[in-house]
Amino acid sequence: MLVLKRKIEESITIASKIRVKVLSIAGESVHLGVDAPREIQVLRTENLKKKKTRK
């Protein structure tokens, strides 16, 4: 796993199409913004696990 350190308003780019930006940090929570093409589904991991158990 690649571990990166970012500050508020900094971002990372994945595969030149997906941008993840740190919007704010409050206590132990980090608010992220994700810009990705519509054909790429972006899910929180806990929702992905729920979706898999329903099938």
C-alpha positions in Angstrom: 0.0 0.0 0.0 1.3 3.4 -0.9 0.9 5.9 2.0 0.8 9.6 1.2 0.6 12.7 3.4 -1.5 15.6 2.2 -2.6 18.9 3.7 -5.9 20.6 3.3 -6.5 21.6 -0.3 -3.8 19.2 -1.6 -4.7 16.3 -3.9 -3.5 13.2 -5.5 -4.2 12.0 -9.0 -4.8 8.3 -9.9 -4.3 7.1 -13.5 -4.5 10.7 -14.7 -8.3 10.5 -14.5 -9.2 10.4 -10.8 -8.4 13.2 -8.4 -8.8 12.9 -4.6 -8.6 16.2 -2.7 -8.4 16.8 1.1 -11.2 19.3 1.7 -11.0 19.5 5.5 -9.8 17.7 8.6 -11.9 17.7 11.8 -10.6 15.7 14.7 -10.2 12.1 13.5 -12.3 12.7 10.3 -11.0 13.7 6.9 -13.4 15.1 4.3 -12.3 14.0 0.8 -13.5 15.2 -2.6 -13.3 12.7 -5.5 -13.4 13.8 -9.1 -13.7 10.8 -11.4 -15.4 10.0 -14.8 -19.0 8.9 -14.5 -18.1 5.4 -15.7 -15.9 4.8 -12.7 -18.0 3.9 -9.6 -16.7 5.4 -6.4 -17.9 3.7 -3.2 -17.0 3.8 0.5 -15.5 0.5 1.5 -18.3 -0.2 4.0 -20.9 0.2 1.3 -19.0 -2.1 -1.1 -18.9 -4.8 1.6 -22.7 -4.4 2.1 -23.3 -4.6 -1.6 -21.3 -7.9 -1.9 -23.2 -9.5 1.0 -26.5 -8.8 -0.7 -25.7 -10.8 -3.8 
